[in-house]
């Protein structure tokens, strides 16, 4: 369903955030570069997405191509770290990012790997305004960087077809997340460049669920992602206090 003129007059793009990520776009596929944290917990995120989507759409996660036939939107796709594995699982993937440089990197890498993905430099609200619809909309580590959280979530919800789903990953706004995601990740461990995140923009799960609920989506599941400093691995957990994922459905 196309959005109202008032919603389209607003915007979700934070120009400073887009510029910050565009400046380091060449490092998207470097597992030891500035996006190393995403590479480290990508297996956990992908397993969660596969399992949640398979349960929603009646697929077997053990299949070689469990997402065959599903049309997915990866919004804020960056260099394609999620879009490519989803496409390899059989999904028809559209990857969207507001930064042209990110899209250029994503297209080039997909071409090198022989993976077919429809990459576009655009926004969630533009796609929603055009009346597009997908079986599932995926937005990982994006909502904490947008200029208008409510509009972004409303736009994503509008892009989900009836019976479809939406998956998000972000950081919770808690004292623990400030300690671990800001002080620890950016200043002590230096996993991320300083200023990558603004703790005040971290949304609580309840805040996301409230906006999605008003937009017609029902919260179906949440899961935490926890770092083990001894092994250096990430794992799925029930601890939502720092990194968490959320799965919502449109009944």
PyMOL commands that set and color helices and strands:
alter all, ss='L'
color gray80, all
select helices_A, chain A and resi 5-9+15-22+25-27+36-57+83-88+100-113+124-129+143-145+149-158+175-188+199-201+205-214
alter helices_A, ss='H'
color red, helices_A
select strands_A, chain A and resi 71-75+92-97+118-121+134-140+160-171+218-228+233-237+243-249
alter strands_A, ss='S'
color yellow, strands_A
deselect
rebuild
show_as cartoon
